[in-house]
Amino acid sequence: MKIITNNVPRLLEAPDHHGGVGEYVRYKNHNYDLGDFVAAIPEAFGTDGWDGYLSDSFYSGILIKFTDDPDYVIMGRYFT
């Protein structure tokens, strides 16, 4: 599995900016709702500490990692 990330923390956005419920993060020109991510099994994505994933196909998807600051997350992509 190949994982691509620049490890840059991204600010979470409040729901009123998008008219929805929950928190959002902007990544690759898309808004992702944190509630759409599935908890990651630690062995599935290596030892990098990814907390969740969102599949966009059978072979690829988006990864999310929570930081020590609750207002920021780190995003990545995975490919198999």
ROTORZA-192728 format. One line per field, with one value per residue (C-alpha): residue number from 0; y, z, x. Coordinates in Angstrom, 2 decimals. Example, Ala and Ser with C-alpha at 12.3 -4.5 7.8 and 13.67 -1.06 7.14 Angstrom:
2
resi	[0|1]
c2	[-4.50|-1.06]
c3	[7.80|7.14]
c1	[12.30|13.67]
This chain:
80
resi	[0|1|2|3|4|5|6|7|8|9|10|11|12|13|14|15|16|17|18|19|20|21|22|23|24|25|26|27|28|29|30|31|32|33|34|35|36|37|38|39|40|41|42|43|44|45|46|47|48|49|50|51|52|53|54|55|56|57|58|59|60|61|62|63|64|65|66|67|68|69|70|71|72|73|74|75|76|77|78|79]
c2	[0.00|3.46|6.42|10.01|12.92|16.17|16.02|19.58|20.15|21.40|23.52|21.99|24.18|24.76|23.41|26.84|27.52|24.71|24.64|21.13|19.29|18.28|19.41|19.63|19.69|21.06|18.74|18.59|21.14|19.08|19.41|16.19|15.69|14.04|11.95|10.19|8.65|5.07|4.22|2.71|-0.65|0.09|-2.78|-1.73|1.47|0.74|2.30|5.96|6.29|6.98|7.32|6.97|6.42|7.20|4.97|6.57|3.26|-0.35|0.52|4.08|6.65|9.45|9.08|11.27|11.60|13.68|15.96|17.03|20.26|19.38|22.10|20.43|17.13|15.68|14.28|11.73|9.44|5.70|3.46|-0.33]
c3	[0.00|-0.88|1.37|0.29|2.76|3.33|7.09|7.10|9.79|8.31|10.20|10.86|9.76|11.66|10.18|9.64|6.84|4.80|6.12|7.48|10.73|12.07|11.32|7.92|6.58|3.19|1.27|-2.44|-3.26|-1.52|1.83|3.87|6.78|9.73|10.31|6.97|7.99|9.29|12.21|10.87|12.01|13.00|10.97|7.81|7.19|8.69|11.77|10.88|13.32|10.88|12.77|9.94|6.24|3.55|0.47|-2.94|-4.78|-3.96|-4.27|-2.93|-0.49|1.97|5.38|8.44|11.53|14.56|16.02|19.62|18.75|18.42|15.77|13.27|11.41|8.97|5.70|3.29|0.37|0.09|-2.96|-3.17]
c1	[0.00|1.26|0.41|0.97|0.86|2.70|1.95|0.63|-2.02|-5.30|-7.81|-11.23|-14.13|-17.36|-20.60|-22.17|-19.66|-21.23|-24.78|-24.40|-23.91|-20.50|-16.99|-15.35|-11.81|-10.79|-8.43|-7.61|-10.35|-13.07|-14.79|-14.81|-17.20|-15.43|-18.55|-18.03|-14.70|-14.51|-12.20|-8.98|-7.69|-4.06|-2.60|-4.45|-2.48|0.93|2.45|1.85|-1.07|-3.91|-7.19|-9.70|-10.25|-12.81|-12.75|-13.22|-12.75|-11.90|-8.19|-7.87|-9.15|-8.51|-6.84|-7.20|-5.02|-5.98|-3.31|-2.70|-4.57|-8.29|-8.74|-6.38|-6.05|-3.50|-4.80|-3.35|-4.24|-3.76|-3.48|-3.18]
